[in-house]
Amino acid sequence: MALFKGRHFDREIIVLCVRWYLTYKLSSRDLVQMMEEREILLTHTTILRWVQRFVPEFERRWNRYSQTVSRSWRCDETYVKVKVGGHRLRERTADVLRSVVDGVVGDCKSEISKQPVPLDAVTLDELRSWRALTIYAADTDWAFASERLFGKMPIWANASLQKVVQPAARKARIIKVIGWHTFRHTYSTMLSEHGDDVKVVQELMRHAKLSTTMEIYTHPRMEKKREAQSKVVDVLFGRQRLEVVA
């Protein structure tokens, strides 16, 4: 794009820094630390120059195309801010307070997203351990606040994915690309295979529509498909199989 020609940094980095500077109560020095967390080295004066240079042009181009294109849209919430203190821990429940979509902090996108989250005992123990270590342990703080950003934002999901999850996957000799949705697809499939009610699966996945849960996220394993196919063959050919009693 001619607008960014000759710039040292990629246009996506420039647009991201300018948008965050305008959207949040962040200083240019805060953004320097946020970019450093993503292994991108900047100076605060560079960000200020970007703001002065590109904001007027962004506004002019946006106004040219600004119009209502749809009544609804869908985008994944990459983080949630949850309240896990006090009596809610004793009830083994977390309250969802807000979410972050593409770096923008706001309300949850649907009523399903706002529902409390049930917590297993293992999850509760890990949360209690984390709250004992972090300096951002108040009920109003992010569940996993970034110390580099003074608790203003959560730990960046992509950074955790690249520095922790993906190296662990490679160490376990997992060849396929691992992302956060890999866990969601696996979670939905395991819930379904264990015979949980489809409505329960939908709400645990926090989907507004059941079709999203069953058509996109739930995948039957090959063993289950082979077993179902064998049952049809049993009926067609009058075959009887011996059941092994444990």
Secondary structure, DSSP 8 states (H G I E B T S, - for coil): -GGGTT-SS-HHHHHHHHHHHHHSS--HHHHHHHHHHTT----HHHHHHHHHHHHHHHHHHHHHH-----S-------EEEEE--THHHHTTEEEEEEEEETTEEE--SSHHHHS-EE--HHHHHHHHHHHHH-S--STTS-TTB-TTTTTSSB--HHHHIIIIIHHHHHHTT--S---HHHHHHHHHHHHHHTT--HHHHHHHHT-SSHHHIIIII----HHHHHHHHHHHHHHHHT--------
